[in-house]
Amino acid sequence: MALSALAVVPPGTASADPGPAAAPVPLTGAQLAASWAGPLSTRGRYVVDASGNRFKLRSGNWSGAQGTWQGSGSTTDPANNQAGQVSYNLPLGLDRAPLAEILAGFHSLGLNSVRLPFADAMIRDTTVVPDAAVAANPQLRGSTPLQVYDAVVAALTADGFAVILNNHTTTYRFCCGLDGNERWNSSQSTGQWVEDWLFMANRYRANQRVVGADLRNEVRRDVWDDPNWGMGDGHDEYAAFEEAGNRILQADPDLLIIMEGINWQGIPLAGLPHGRPMLKPVATLSNTLIDSGKLVYSAHFYAYTGSANTGASSGMGATGDPRYQDLTPEQLAAVVDEEALFVTRSGQHFTAPVWISEFGAGGRGSTDAKEHAWLDDFTAILAAHDTDFAVWPLVGWHNGGVPQDSWALLHYDRAGRRLSIEDPGDWRADAWNRLVTAPSYTGPVPEAPRWNLLDLDHTDQNVSRHMLALPDWSSGNRKGDCPDGQRLIGLGRSDSRGLCTDAGQPAAGPGEWVTVTDERYVTDGDWASGYNKLQCPAGHLAVGYGVHNNAMASLLCAPAATALPATARVLWFEHGDNRPPASTGADSAASDWAPGYYKGQCASGEYVAGVAMTWRWLHGGVPDALLCRPVA
């Protein structure tokens, strides 16, 4: 796909052409704080603030609290830490510059938000940090790593920045490959990981500039097992992330829930399947949260990695697969769209903002022409697509103007002198400034219909706050219910998947929600002769369903506030898909939410009032027809 095909800046805004490089216009802390208010949520492909205005995440990663130790030798020996930088498991730079000066550097880069990595180990670490680790911030002496993290969060948010908490690692070990941090449940249980997230959500709940929970960094294969998306086992990232996200939202309904795709599957050897799926599985199996305006997807891109390349230069894990830097601009644009940016397409079950929460390149001293060209091309894609982003990393050290980690945008020496990407000699400045100052959609973002997938492939999917507060409404069956404010609009045949929407949704009315298990409410004629039917009472919309094996077992019906029209049509799908045309994309018809199975889907102005099924002809009780009625 050409770059121009990715430009989706809405009509009436400036051109998506990033134009010539221009340094960002920094805001003071007071100016940034006055420019937006939390909490953040989503509308279609955009993140919005509390007033419904677009809040583009122009972010950077302030690393260090995830650990910099590389796995052997003394943890405090610079030779054993990433780029020779000993973080003491704190955000880098606190030994070299006061917090206020570091934050002033972030403002100078044009940022409005910070991704703040942490390790689960930090939560239980009672070690007092060495005085040397906070030498430039003596007020932090005597603190634990978590208390320092608290102080950093407080300083960032007081200065107007949005903070996204990022569970980067389990232990303090840095980084990558087989390091014990491959999955959310490497070196710990899924239950412990969820509890750690609840601890963090509750700890910062009162601070509405703590806006997001970035659930886990770069989920990948360990020695024996791959992560997967939807298999229902202990390595199922889709299920684990959805469980954690919904538990977090029950603790703090204000947080964005940020889900990164699978960073690596398979064994990187020629002839064996391997690759970097990223967000591709979301196209057919997207997540549904109890608050559907809270989901953000994320992905990482680096020049030296690739769709099937680990990034290893030699030895174990190195393959001959192309790297992203080997692709032409057109090929790179197509791959970035396939692996991430397609999620921003409107009107689909997967539609959500995409945050490129890590990208970057080596700066001063780098002579890698391919990486230089890649950064120019990649930032042009982000600018053209008006994509939310977070560069890696923000802070590093320098000695006499020579960076220890040339990837950082800001470097500090032992005397606290800053060396910035904006200072002469850093080749990345033009690409960075074009990205930060690229025209973007601003102002109010209109509400748009939401579409959400229900997946009963392996277990329940109860995402209605209303029903979660009540006893089991279809005991002994797998069951799913739509997020509150949405209704059931489609079902898959034989795979137990469903589709929800709020398009044209009438207001919910008072009264009990009804679980239907028989034909008592089929009172206006036999609309599917010879078939068993489940039908909602008059004035009720279907908002959920239960299955036994894959056979229909129950229908959950919620009352509408106003009378619903009595007209109806029967939509059969026992011999093929029967869905609205995909010409406009407005009915979530362009996406396949039940691949390999027939699907029935009412129009966006209709609701499911009933389902017909039979056990004759080896149909097995799966849904064969929907009774569709207009909402107005």
N, C-alpha and C positions, 0 to 999 in steps of 0.2 A: 504494500500500500504506500502510495506517495505521501510525502509530508503534508501536502495540501489536504489530503483526505482526513487528516487527523485534526484539522482546525475546526473547533466547535464553539468558538466564542460566539455568544448569542448575537442576533441582529441588533443593530443600534449601538454596539460598542465599537471601540477602536479596532483596527485591523490586528490580527494575531501575529503579523510580521514583527519579530523582535527588534528589528532596526539596528542602528549603530549602538555600540557600547556606550553606556552612560553610568556613572557611579550612582548607587542608590541614594535617595534623599533620606538621611537618618531621622528618626523621630526620637525625641527625648522620652524618658520613662513616663512623664506626665502626659505627653501627647499620645503615646501608644495606649496608655491606660484609658484615656478618654475616647479613643477611637472605636472601642468595642466593649461588649459586656457578655459575660458568660451566663448560663452554660451554652455550649455549642451543640448543634444538632445538624441533621442533613435534610436537604430537599433535592431529590434526584441526584445528580452528579456533584452537587456543591455542598460544602460545609457552610453553615450559616450561624450567626451569633444570636443572642437572645432577642434581637429586634427583627430577625429574619433577613439581615443583610449578609451578603457573601463574605465569608472570612477565609481567604486563601491562606493555607498553611505554608508560609515562607519560613522554613525551619532549618535548624542545624542540630547535630548530635553533640551534646556535651558529654563526652565519654569519660570513664574513669571509675565510676562506682560499680561497674560490672567486673572490675579487676583488670590488671595489666600483666600479671604474672603468667609466664608461658609454660609452666607445668613442671619445671625441674630446677633444683638448686634453691638457694635462698630467695625468699619472696621479696627481699629488700635490696638485692643485688641488681643494679641497673642492667647488667648483662642478661639477666633472666626475665626482663620485662619488655613489653612491646616498645620498640624504638628507644630502648634505654630509659624509658619514662616510668618511674615508680609512682603509681597513683595512691598507694596506701588505701585502695578501695574507696576513693573519694573522687568527685569530679576534678579533673586535672586543672592545675594552675593555682590552686589555693595556697600553695607554698610560695608563689612568685608574685601574685598581684592581688590587691584587695578585691572583694566581690564587686564592689561598685565599678571598678575599672574594667573588670572582665565583662560586666554587663554593658558598659559603655561601648566596648568593642563589638558586642552583638548588635547593638543599635546601629553602629557604623556600617554594618553589613546589610542593613535593610531587613532584618529578621523581625518576625512578630511572634515566634513560637520556638520552643526548644524541646527536642526529644531527649529525655533524661534517663539513660540506661541505669539499671540496678541489677544486682544478683540477689537471688532468694537468700543466700547466705548473709547478706547485709541485715536482714530483718532480725536475725537471732545473734548477731555479732555484738558482744558486750565489751569488746576490746576498746580501750581508750586510744584514740589516734595519737601518734607521736607529735610533739610540739612542732617538729620540723615539717610535718605534712601540712600544717596550716600556718606557716611562719608569717605569711603576709596577711593573715586574718586571725590575730591573736584572740579575738572574741570566741573562737571555736575551740580553743584549747580545752582539754578535759572532756571532749565530746566523744561519743561512739560514732561509727560510720553512719548509722541511721540518723543520729541527731545532726550531723553535718549535712546529710541529704535534706533533712527538714529545713535547715537554715538556707540552703541553696534554693529549694522550692519557694520558701517565703520571700527571698530576695528577688527571684525572677518574677514572681507574680505581682509583688509590690511595684516592680518597675514596668508593669504592663504586659509582660510576656505570657502567652498561653503555654502551659507545661503539659507534655504528654509523658506519662510514666511508661517506661519500657522495660519489661522483664526480659533482660538480655541473656542472662546466664543463670544457672543454678548455683554453681560454685563461683569462686573468684577467678577461675582460670580463663585466660585469653590465649588464643582464639582459634576456633574453627576446626574443621575436620573431626577427628575422633578425640574430643576433649572432655567427654562426660557431660556436655551441655547440649547434646544433639536435639533432644526433644524436651517438651515441657515436663515429661515424666522420666527423663534420664537423671539418675542420681537422687530421685525422689519419687513419690507417688503422685498421681493426678490429684488425689484428694488434698495432699499437702500443698501442691501448687495452687489449687483453687483457694484454699484457706489463706495462703500468703497474699493472693490478690484481694481477698476480702479485707485482710488487715490493711493493705495499702489504700483501698477504696475508702474504708472508714476513717483512716488516719487523715486524709485530706478532703473529706467530704464537705467541710465548711468553706473551703476555698474554691470559689467558682471559676478561678483562672487555672485550676488544675482540671483540664478539660478532657483528658483521654487516658484510656488503659490500652496500651499496645501490648497484646497478650504474650507474645513470645517472638524472639529473634531467630530467624534462619533455621527453621525446622528441617532436619536432614537425617539421613541414614546413620545408624551407628554400626558397630562391627557386624551384627547379625541381622538387623531388622530395618525395613523401610517404614517411614511414616506413610499413611494413606489418607485418602479423602472419601470417607463414606462407607468403609467396610464394616463398621460397627464393632471393631475390636479395640484392644488397649492401645493401639498405635494410630487410631483414627483421629486425625487433627480436626476434621470437620466437626465431629461430635464433641470432642474435648473443648474446642474453642467456643462452640455454641453453649455448652453447659456453663463454662466459666463466664462467658459474656452475660448470660441471663442471671447467674448468681450475683455478679457484680452490679447489674442494673437493679436488682432487688435491694442491694445495699445502698447504692448511690445512683438514682435514675438520671442524674445529670451527665454522666460520663459518656463520651464517645467510646465505642468498643472497636478496636482496630485489630484486624486479622490479616496477618501476612500469609501468603500461600506457601506451598511446599518448596523449600529451597533446593533439595536434592533427593532423588530416589535412584536406587540401583547401584551396581558395582561398576566403577569407571574403568572398564577394560574393554578393549576392542572385541566385538562379537557378543557382548552381554548388554542387555537393555540398561540404559542409564540416562538421566537427564534432569533438567531443572523445570518442573511443571509450573512453578509460580502460581498464577491465578487461573490457569486454563481449566481446572476442574470446576471452577465456579460457574462456568457456562451452562452446565447441566445439573449442578447441585450447589445452590447458593444457601447462605445461612439466613435464618429467620430469628429475630430477637423479639422479646416481649415488648420492646419499644422500637418500632421499625424505623424511626428516624435517628438511630444512633449507630448504625453500622458503617464503618469505613474499611475498605480493603487496602493493603499495602504490598509493595514489592521492592526488591533491591536490584540494581544493575551496576556492574563494574566492567570496565573495558576488558580486563584480562580473563574474565569468566565468559561463559557462553551457554546457549540453550542446552548443550550436552557436554560442556567443558567445565571441570571443577575449578579451573584456574591454576592448578598445579603446573609448574614449569618443567619438572622432571621427576623421575622416580615414581613411587606409588601414587596412583590417582591421576597421572598425566595421560592424556589421550590426544589424538590428532584432530579432535572435533574443532570446528571453527569457534573462535572467540568473538564476542560482540565487536571488538575492534577490527575484526577481519571483514566485517560486512560493509557493503555500500550504504550510503545514507538511506536509500529506498528500502534495502533489505532490513536495515536496523529499525526503520519506522514500522515495517510490517511485523517484525518480531516483537517489538515493544507493545504494539497493539494486540497481538495474539496472546502475549503472556501477561498483560496487565490492563492496558487502557481500554480494551473493549468493554470492560465493566461499566464505564461511564455512559454507554449508550442508553438512551432514554426509553422508558416504558417497558422494561424487561424485569423478570423476577430477580435478576442479579444487579440491577442498576444501583450504583452507589458511588460515592467519591473514591478515587484511587489516590493514595499518598505514596509517592516514591520516597520511602523513609530512609533509604541510604543510596547514595551514589557519590562519586568523587574521583580524584586523580592526584597523582604526585605533582607538586608545584615546583618550587625553586630547585634548580639543579636537575630536573627531569629533562631527558633528551629523547624520550620515547615518542617518535612522530606518530605512531599509530594511536597511542593513548591520547595525544593532543588532538588529533582529528576526531577521535571518538567523542571526547568531551564536547567539542564544538557541535557535532552532529546530535549528540544526545540532549544537550541543553536546548538546542533548537527544537527538538521534538517536544520537550516539556513546555517550552514557551508557546509553540504553535497550538498545543492542546490545552493550554491554560491549566496545567497540572500542578497540584499541591506537591511540595517537595521538602526534603531534609538532607542537607549535605553531610557527609562524614569526612573527618570530624571537625569540630570547631576549634579546639584548644590543643596546643602542643608546646614544646619547649624549643628554644634556639640558643646557640652559643656563638656569639660574635656574628650574628646574622646568618648562621648556617642552621637550618631547622633539623631537629632530630627526627621528626615525623613530617616530611614535606607535604603530606596530605592535609594537614591542619590549615585552617584559614587564618588563625591568629596564633602567634608564637610569643612566648615570654621567656626572657632570660632570668638569671638568678637575681638581678637587680630590678626586675619587674618591667623592663623595657619591652615594648610591644613591637612585633614585626607582623604586618598585616598583608593579606592578599592584595590590598589596595596600594601598598608601597611598591615602588619601582622594582622590577625584576621578577615578578610572578606572572608567568605566561597565562594563567587561568583567569586573570582579572576581566578580560573582555567577555569571555563566555559567562562568567558569574554575573557581571553587571547587566548583560543582555537578558539573562534569565530573571534577575530580581526586578528589573524595570520593565519587563515585557508587558504589553497591554493585557489587561485581564478584565473579566466580567466583575463589576462592582455594583453595589446597591442592593435593593430588595430582590430576593429570589422568589418567584411565584410558587405557590404550592402546586404539586403535581400528583397525580394518582400513584399509589404505591402498589407493587405486586410482590407477593411473597410466596415462597415454596413451602409446602408441608411434605415432610419425608418420614414415612412410617416404615421404611425398609427394614429396620432392625428393632425399633423401640418407639415409645411414645414421643410426641413432639407437642407438648402443651405449652403454648406461648401466649395464652390469654391470662392476663393478671386476674381477671374476674374468676376464671375457672380454677386457677391455681390456689385460690383462697377457699375452694369448696372441695368436698370429698370426690373421690374417683367417680367420674360420670359414666364410665362404660367398663365396669370391672371385668377383668379377664381378657380384655381385648387391647390390641395396640390402638392408640387413639391420637388424634391431633386436632388442635383448635387454632383458629386464626388469631393474630394479635387483635386486641380490642380495637374496635372501630373498623375492622375489615370483615368481609364475608367470603364464603366459599364460592368460587366461580368456575372451577374445573376439577376433574378427576382423571387420573390415569387408570387404564384397564389392566389389571393383574399385577401392578407394581406398588400399589398403595400410596401413590403420590397425589398431592392435591395442590391447587393454586388458589391463593387468596388475593383480594384487592379491596381498596376503598374507593374505587372510581364511582362517582355518583352515589356514594353510600348514604342512605338515609340515617338520620340520628337514631341512636338506640333508645328504646322505650322502656318504661318501667315493667316489672313483672319477672316471673321466673323464666330462666332458660330451660328448655325442654329437651330431654334425651328421648329420641324416637327409636323404638326397636321393632315396631309392627305397623300394620296398615290402618290403624284407627283414625288417622287424619286424612286418609284418601277419601274425601267426601264430595268431590266435584267431578266424578266420572273416572272410568278406568282408562287412564292415559297411556298404559303400556299393557295391553291385554295379554294374559298368559304369563306375565312376569311378576315376581315379588317386588313390592315397592316400599320405600321409606319416604315419608312426606312430612314436611313441617306443618304445624298448625297454621291456620290463616293468620296473616299479619306477622309471620316470623320468617327470618332468613336463615339458611343453613350457614353455620359458622364453624363447623367441625364435623368429624366423622370417626367411626371406629371400625376396625377390621379384625376378623379372626382368621388366621393365616392371611390370605388376601381377599377373602370374601367380606362383603359389606355386612357389618353387624349392628351399626347404630348411626344415627344422624343427630348432631347437636344443633339446636335451633334457638335463635335469640329474637326477642320482640323488637319490632321497629316502632318508632315514636308516632308515625303517621300511617294511615291506611295504605296498603299496597295494592296496585291494580290486580284484578283477577285474571286477566288474559295470560295465556301461557303457550309455549311451544315445546315439543318433545325433540330432544337432540340425541340421535343415536350415534354410537361410535364403536359398535361391536365388530365392525369390519374394516375400520380405518379411522384415521384422525378426523375429527369434526371440530374445527376451531375457526375463529374469525380469520379473515385474510390478513397476511403479514405485510400488506402494502404500506401501511403507515407506521407500523410498530407500536401503535397506541394500545393494543390489546394484549401485549406480551405474547404475541403470536410468532414473532420472529425467533424466539428462543425455544429450545427443546427442554422442557422441565421434567420429562419422563422418557428419556431416550430408550428406543427399542420397544416401546409399548404404544398402543393406541391411546389417544387422549380425547376427551370431550371437554369443551370450554364454551360457556355461555358468553354472549357479547358483553362489553364493558358496561352497558346500561341495563344489564340483567342480573338476577341472582339465582342461585340454585335453590329451588323449592322442594325438589325431590330427586330420588335416585331409584332406577329400576335395575333388577338383576335376576338371574335365574340359575338353577342348578341343572337344568336340562341341557342336553346337547354338549355335555362336558364343559359348560361355561364356568362351573365352580363358584357361583355366587358373586363373581366380580362385577363391578358396575358396567352396564351395557348402555344406559340412556340417562340423560338428565332432564328434569323438568325445569325449564328456564322461564322466569317471569320478569317483567320490567320493574325497575325500582321506582319509576315515576311515569 
